[in-house]
């Protein structure tokens, strides 16, 4: 029976530890998911630290072309900058080796669910084609091409028609002409590289037949020499393969451009990006785990009373023993005096050791938190480990070692008979 009871206790402890570990893992995973949602949504908007690379609309380089030098240093695949006035659509345009590369990679080259705004790989990077297809994800918070959804509304459509496309070869003024619902298999829209100017009529007819809204005032029957067609494609939420495409006429502009902004550029609510400067370090998930483990060693959830009540129990016990040895020494045998004296000495040593352990664990926990705050920033992209992980692991290991040394009583324990004798003498 005792063997079964012992086995049940061991099994219960193993099960409890397993539940604690699984709960901690699930909790950390949930925290990471929430962090990832916040980080992904926040960094999908254009920000101050990205805008610093945008070429000035009315300045040129020594060859008289827009100066994309800084933006090219940031990402050599950059081919332009797109802005539709008074919307969240204000981003650099990149072009990958295929149409999947930048669907899951941001302008800085990091893997990102938001992707980038990118030109179809079959288009010419200098926007020399008459038809240019540009992709962007549909973000529910309005970032990337999320604002295209708003063009279903007639008032929004006619109040947000103007924009600008900056390219390496010059600037284009944009006029939104149509909003179309289609699917990802529609060849008229998504066949790019082999499109000839003679196919404009086919595209024009398709737009008229499938448009949610169409601006008849800017609709042109023939493609003018100075006009290019831009198609901004994004997902349409109602269907897996559904797509919403915004069409714009793009006319090249020579000379200065007057921005028809409703508010000054400096007052626009651009965000400060979180962790998107290309040369900054990331934060490490293992380092955060080490901080939490160090804290849990110092303040365990399930064994809190068992760990720290030893301080009070130890002090009361050796105080009672010292009082008995002082008042009732003559009633005890030499062997009992010697045994009780050893109890008192060991318990005092253990209490001193626990006090040192508490102080040391507090110091190392504070050190772990301070090091993490100084070296890490959870608003940056996450990696599994970094150059500080070894230090965080060392701090967690030392804290565990302190707990093992300072909070484990290895002296002679007070027997049940001796405890009963102490209680009887204390009452007298």
C-alpha positions as CSV (number, residue, x, y, z in Angstrom):
1,X,0.0,0.0,0.0
2,X,2.8,2.4,0.9
3,X,4.5,1.6,-2.4
4,X,1.3,2.5,-4.3
5,X,0.9,5.7,-2.4
6,X,4.5,6.7,-3.1
7,X,4.0,5.9,-6.8
8,X,0.8,7.9,-6.9
9,X,2.6,10.9,-5.3
10,X,5.4,10.7,-7.9
11,X,3.0,10.4,-10.7
12,X,1.0,13.4,-9.4
13,X,4.2,15.5,-9.3
14,X,5.2,14.4,-12.8
15,X,1.7,15.3,-14.1
16,X,1.8,18.7,-12.3
17,X,5.2,19.5,-13.7
18,X,4.0,18.5,-17.2
19,X,0.9,20.7,-17.0
20,X,3.0,23.6,-15.7
21,X,5.5,23.3,-18.6
22,X,2.7,22.9,-21.3
23,X,0.8,25.9,-19.8
24,X,4.0,28.0,-19.8
25,X,4.7,27.0,-23.5
26,X,1.2,27.8,-24.5
27,X,1.3,31.1,-22.7
28,X,4.5,32.1,-24.3
29,X,3.2,31.1,-27.7
30,X,0.1,33.2,-27.2
31,X,2.2,36.2,-26.1
32,X,4.3,35.7,-29.3
33,X,1.2,35.5,-31.5
34,X,-0.2,38.7,-30.0
35,X,3.2,40.4,-30.4
36,X,3.4,39.3,-34.0
37,X,-0.1,40.6,-34.8
38,X,0.9,44.0,-33.3
39,X,4.3,44.1,-35.0
40,X,2.9,43.0,-38.4
41,X,0.0,45.5,-38.4
42,X,2.1,48.4,-37.1
43,X,4.9,48.0,-39.6
44,X,2.6,47.7,-42.5
45,X,2.2,51.5,-42.6
46,X,4.8,53.9,-44.0
47,X,6.9,55.4,-41.3
48,X,9.3,58.3,-40.6
49,X,12.4,56.1,-40.9
50,X,11.2,54.8,-44.3
51,X,10.2,58.2,-45.6
52,X,13.7,59.5,-45.1
53,X,14.7,57.4,-48.1
54,X,12.0,58.8,-50.4
55,X,13.3,60.9,-53.3
56,X,12.3,64.5,-53.2
57,X,9.5,65.0,-55.8
58,X,11.0,68.2,-57.2
59,X,14.7,67.4,-57.0
60,X,16.9,65.4,-59.5
61,X,20.4,64.0,-59.7
62,X,23.2,65.2,-61.9
63,X,21.6,63.5,-64.9
64,X,18.3,65.3,-64.3
65,X,16.5,62.2,-63.1
66,X,14.8,61.6,-59.7
67,X,17.4,60.7,-57.1
68,X,16.9,57.1,-56.0
69,X,20.4,56.6,-54.7
70,X,19.6,56.3,-51.0
71,X,16.5,54.1,-51.6
72,X,18.6,51.9,-53.9
73,X,21.2,51.5,-51.1
74,X,18.4,50.4,-48.8
75,X,17.1,47.9,-51.4
76,X,18.6,47.5,-54.9
77,X,15.3,46.0,-56.1
78,X,13.5,49.4,-55.7
79,X,12.0,50.7,-58.9
80,X,9.8,53.5,-57.7
81,X,7.6,55.2,-55.1
82,X,3.8,55.2,-55.2
83,X,1.5,57.6,-53.4
84,X,-2.2,58.1,-53.7
85,X,-3.0,61.4,-51.9
86,X,-4.9,61.3,-48.6
87,X,-4.8,57.5,-48.4
88,X,-2.4,55.1,-46.6
89,X,-1.0,54.1,-50.0
90,X,2.5,55.7,-49.8
91,X,5.2,53.1,-50.3
92,X,8.4,52.3,-52.3
93,X,7.8,49.8,-55.1
94,X,10.2,46.9,-55.5
95,X,10.5,44.2,-58.2
96,X,11.6,40.6,-57.4
97,X,12.8,37.8,-59.6
98,X,9.3,36.4,-59.5
99,X,5.9,37.5,-58.2
100,X,6.2,35.6,-55.0
101,X,9.5,37.0,-53.7
102,X,8.1,40.2,-52.2
103,X,4.7,38.8,-51.3
104,X,6.4,37.6,-48.1
105,X,9.3,40.0,-47.7
106,X,9.4,43.7,-46.7
107,X,11.4,46.5,-48.2
108,X,14.3,45.8,-45.8
109,X,14.6,42.2,-46.9
110,X,13.0,40.7,-43.7
111,X,10.4,38.0,-43.9
112,X,7.0,39.6,-43.3
113,X,3.4,38.6,-43.7
114,X,2.7,42.1,-44.9
115,X,5.1,41.8,-47.9
116,X,5.8,44.8,-50.0
117,X,4.3,46.8,-52.8
118,X,5.9,45.2,-55.9
119,X,5.8,45.5,-59.6
120,X,5.0,42.4,-61.6
121,X,8.3,40.6,-62.5
122,X,7.4,40.6,-66.2
123,X,7.0,44.3,-66.4
124,X,10.0,46.5,-67.3
125,X,11.5,48.0,-64.1
126,X,11.7,51.5,-65.7
127,X,7.9,51.4,-66.3
128,X,8.4,51.5,-70.1
129,X,5.4,49.2,-70.7
130,X,2.0,50.7,-71.4
131,X,0.4,48.4,-68.9
132,X,2.0,48.0,-65.4
133,X,0.7,45.6,-62.8
134,X,1.5,46.4,-59.1
135,X,0.6,44.0,-56.2
136,X,0.0,44.7,-52.5
137,X,-1.6,42.8,-49.6
138,X,-5.0,43.8,-48.3
139,X,-4.5,44.7,-44.7
140,X,-7.7,45.1,-42.6
141,X,-6.2,48.1,-40.8
142,X,-5.9,50.0,-44.0
143,X,-2.2,49.5,-44.5
144,X,-0.5,48.4,-47.8
145,X,-3.3,48.2,-50.4
146,X,-6.0,47.9,-47.7
147,X,-7.5,51.3,-48.7
148,X,-8.4,50.0,-52.1
149,X,-11.5,48.4,-50.5
150,X,-12.7,51.9,-49.8
151,X,-13.0,52.7,-53.5
152,X,-16.3,50.8,-53.5
153,X,-17.8,53.9,-52.1
154,X,-18.6,56.5,-54.7
155,X,-17.8,59.5,-52.5
156,X,-14.4,58.1,-51.5
157,X,-13.7,57.2,-55.2
158,X,-14.2,60.7,-56.5
159,X,-12.4,62.4,-53.6
160,X,-9.3,60.2,-53.8
161,X,-8.5,60.0,-57.5
162,X,-5.1,61.7,-57.6
163,X,-1.6,60.5,-56.8
164,X,2.0,60.3,-58.0
165,X,4.3,57.6,-59.2
166,X,8.0,58.4,-58.8
167,X,10.3,56.3,-61.0
168,X,14.0,56.3,-61.8
169,X,13.2,57.8,-65.3
170,X,10.7,60.5,-64.1
171,X,7.5,61.3,-62.3
172,X,3.9,60.4,-63.3
173,X,0.7,62.0,-62.2
174,X,-2.0,59.5,-61.5
175,X,-5.7,59.6,-61.9
176,X,-7.8,56.7,-60.6
177,X,-10.2,55.7,-63.4
178,X,-11.9,52.4,-62.3
179,X,-12.3,49.9,-59.5
180,X,-12.8,46.4,-60.7
181,X,-13.8,43.1,-59.0
182,X,-12.2,40.1,-60.7
183,X,-10.3,36.8,-59.9
184,X,-6.7,35.8,-59.8
185,X,-7.1,33.7,-63.0
186,X,-8.2,36.6,-65.2
187,X,-5.8,36.7,-68.1
188,X,-6.9,40.1,-69.4
189,X,-5.6,41.6,-66.2
190,X,-2.8,39.2,-65.0
191,X,-1.1,38.5,-68.3
192,X,1.5,41.2,-68.4
193,X,4.7,40.5,-70.3
194,X,3.2,39.6,-73.6
195,X,0.6,42.5,-73.7
196,X,0.7,44.6,-76.8
197,X,-0.8,48.1,-77.2
198,X,-3.4,46.6,-79.6
199,X,-4.8,44.7,-76.6
200,X,-5.8,48.0,-74.9
201,X,-9.3,47.7,-76.4
202,X,-9.8,44.3,-74.8
203,X,-8.7,45.6,-71.4
204,X,-10.8,48.7,-71.8
205,X,-13.9,46.7,-72.5
206,X,-13.3,44.3,-69.6
207,X,-12.9,47.2,-67.2
208,X,-16.2,48.8,-68.4
209,X,-18.1,45.4,-68.0
210,X,-16.7,44.5,-64.5
211,X,-16.1,47.8,-62.8
212,X,-17.6,48.5,-59.4
213,X,-17.1,52.2,-60.2
214,X,-15.9,53.8,-63.4
215,X,-15.0,57.5,-64.0
216,X,-16.5,58.2,-67.4
217,X,-14.9,61.7,-67.4
218,X,-11.4,60.3,-67.6
219,X,-12.2,57.2,-69.6
220,X,-10.2,57.2,-72.9
221,X,-11.1,55.2,-76.0
222,X,-7.6,55.1,-77.4
223,X,-4.3,54.8,-75.5
224,X,-2.5,58.1,-75.8
225,X,1.3,58.2,-76.4
226,X,2.0,59.9,-73.1
227,X,-0.3,57.7,-71.0
228,X,0.4,54.5,-69.2
229,X,-2.0,52.3,-67.4
230,X,-1.4,51.2,-63.8
231,X,-3.3,48.3,-62.2
232,X,-3.1,48.0,-58.4
233,X,-4.1,44.5,-57.4
234,X,-5.0,43.3,-53.9
235,X,-7.1,40.5,-52.4
236,X,-10.9,40.8,-52.1
237,X,-12.1,39.4,-48.8
238,X,-15.2,37.6,-49.9
239,X,-13.3,34.9,-52.0
240,X,-10.0,33.1,-51.8
241,X,-9.2,33.9,-55.4
242,X,-11.2,37.1,-55.4
243,X,-9.2,40.2,-56.4
244,X,-9.9,43.9,-56.4
245,X,-8.0,46.0,-58.9
246,X,-7.7,49.8,-59.0
247,X,-6.9,51.2,-62.4
248,X,-5.1,54.5,-62.9
249,X,-4.0,56.6,-65.9
250,X,-0.4,57.7,-65.5
251,X,0.9,60.8,-67.4
252,X,4.5,61.8,-67.3
253,X,5.2,65.2,-65.8
254,X,8.2,67.4,-66.6
255,X,9.1,70.1,-64.1
256,X,7.9,70.8,-60.6
257,X,4.8,69.1,-59.1
258,X,2.4,70.8,-56.8
259,X,1.0,68.4,-54.2
260,X,-2.8,68.8,-53.8
261,X,-2.6,67.7,-50.2
262,X,-5.4,68.6,-47.9
263,X,-2.9,69.2,-45.1
264,X,0.8,70.0,-45.0
265,X,3.3,67.1,-45.4
266,X,4.7,67.6,-41.9
267,X,1.3,67.2,-40.3
268,X,0.5,63.8,-41.8
269,X,0.1,61.1,-39.2
270,X,3.0,58.9,-40.2
271,X,4.1,56.3,-37.6
272,X,7.4,55.7,-36.1
273,X,8.4,52.3,-37.2
274,X,9.1,49.6,-34.7
275,X,12.3,47.8,-35.5
276,X,12.6,48.6,-39.2
277,X,15.9,50.3,-39.5
278,X,17.9,47.9,-41.6
279,X,21.1,47.7,-39.6
280,X,19.6,47.4,-36.1
281,X,19.8,44.2,-34.1
282,X,16.8,42.0,-33.4
283,X,15.5,40.8,-30.1
284,X,15.9,37.2,-29.0
285,X,13.0,35.0,-27.8
286,X,15.4,32.8,-25.8
287,X,16.5,35.8,-23.8
288,X,13.0,36.6,-22.8
289,X,12.5,33.0,-21.7
290,X,15.7,33.2,-19.6
291,X,14.3,36.3,-17.8
292,X,11.0,34.6,-17.1
293,X,12.8,31.5,-15.8
294,X,15.1,33.6,-13.6
295,X,12.0,35.3,-12.1
296,X,10.2,32.0,-11.6
297,X,13.1,30.6,-9.7
298,X,13.0,33.5,-7.3
299,X,9.2,33.6,-7.1
300,X,7.8,30.1,-7.9
301,X,4.0,30.0,-8.4
302,X,3.1,26.6,-6.9
303,X,5.8,26.2,-4.2
304,X,5.9,29.7,-2.9
305,X,4.8,28.9,0.7
306,X,6.9,25.8,0.9
307,X,10.0,27.6,-0.2
308,X,9.9,30.7,1.9
309,X,8.0,29.5,5.0
310,X,11.2,27.7,5.9
311,X,12.6,31.0,7.0
312,X,9.9,31.4,9.7
313,X,9.9,27.7,10.7
314,X,13.7,27.6,11.0
315,X,13.9,30.8,13.1
316,X,11.1,29.6,15.5
317,X,12.7,26.1,15.9
318,X,16.2,27.2,16.8
319,X,14.8,30.0,19.0
320,X,12.7,27.3,20.9
321,X,15.8,25.0,21.1
322,X,18.0,27.8,22.4
323,X,15.4,28.8,25.0
324,X,15.1,25.2,26.2
325,X,18.9,24.8,26.4
326,X,19.1,27.9,28.5
327,X,16.2,27.1,30.8
328,X,16.0,23.3,31.0
329,X,19.6,22.2,30.4
330,X,19.7,20.3,33.7
331,X,16.6,18.3,32.7
332,X,18.4,17.0,29.6
333,X,21.0,14.3,29.3
334,X,24.4,15.2,27.9
335,X,23.5,13.4,24.7
336,X,20.3,15.4,24.4
337,X,22.1,18.7,25.1
338,X,24.6,17.8,22.4
339,X,21.9,16.7,19.9
340,X,19.8,19.8,20.4
341,X,22.9,22.0,20.2
342,X,23.7,20.6,16.8
343,X,20.0,21.2,15.7
344,X,20.3,24.9,16.7
345,X,23.7,25.3,15.0
346,X,22.6,23.7,11.7
347,X,19.3,25.6,11.6
348,X,21.0,28.9,12.2
349,X,23.4,28.2,9.4
350,X,20.6,27.2,7.1
351,X,18.6,30.4,7.8
352,X,21.7,32.5,7.1
353,X,22.2,30.6,3.9
354,X,18.6,31.2,2.9
355,X,18.9,34.9,3.6
356,X,22.0,35.1,1.3
357,X,20.2,33.1,-1.3
358,X,17.2,35.4,-1.3
359,X,19.5,38.4,-1.7
360,X,21.5,36.7,-4.5
361,X,18.4,35.6,-6.4
362,X,17.0,39.1,-6.2
363,X,20.2,40.6,-7.5
364,X,20.5,38.1,-10.4
365,X,16.8,38.6,-11.3
366,X,17.3,42.3,-11.4
367,X,20.4,41.8,-13.4
368,X,18.5,39.6,-15.9
369,X,15.8,42.2,-16.3
370,X,18.3,45.1,-16.7
371,X,20.4,43.3,-19.2
372,X,17.3,42.4,-21.2
373,X,16.0,45.9,-21.2
374,X,19.4,47.3,-22.2
375,X,20.2,44.8,-25.0
376,X,16.8,43.9,-26.3
377,X,13.8,45.7,-27.8
378,X,10.7,43.6,-28.4
379,X,9.4,46.1,-30.9
380,X,12.1,44.9,-33.3
381,X,11.9,41.7,-35.4
382,X,12.3,38.5,-33.3
383,X,15.0,35.9,-33.7
384,X,15.6,32.7,-31.6
385,X,18.9,33.8,-30.1
386,X,21.5,36.6,-30.4
387,X,24.9,37.5,-29.0
388,X,23.5,38.2,-25.5
389,X,21.8,34.8,-25.2
390,X,24.9,33.2,-23.5
391,X,24.8,35.9,-20.8
392,X,21.1,35.4,-20.2
393,X,21.5,31.6,-20.0
394,X,24.4,32.1,-17.5
395,X,22.3,34.4,-15.3
396,X,19.5,31.9,-15.3
397,X,21.9,29.0,-14.6
398,X,23.5,30.8,-11.6
399,X,20.0,31.6,-10.2
400,X,19.0,28.0,-10.4
401,X,22.3,27.0,-8.8
402,X,21.8,29.5,-6.0
403,X,18.3,28.1,-5.4
404,X,19.7,24.5,-5.3
405,X,22.5,25.4,-2.8
406,X,20.8,27.9,-0.5
407,X,17.3,26.5,-0.2
408,X,18.0,22.8,0.3
409,X,18.5,21.8,4.0
410,X,21.1,19.1,4.2
411,X,21.7,19.2,8.0
412,X,20.4,16.9,10.7
413,X,16.6,17.1,10.8
414,X,14.6,17.3,14.0
415,X,13.0,14.0,14.7
416,X,9.3,13.7,15.6
417,X,10.2,12.5,19.1
418,X,12.6,15.5,19.6
419,X,10.0,17.9,18.3
420,X,7.5,16.5,20.8
421,X,10.0,17.0,23.6
422,X,10.7,20.6,22.5
423,X,7.0,21.3,22.5
424,X,6.6,19.8,26.0
425,X,9.5,21.7,27.5
426,X,8.4,24.9,25.8
427,X,5.0,24.7,27.6
428,X,6.7,24.3,31.0
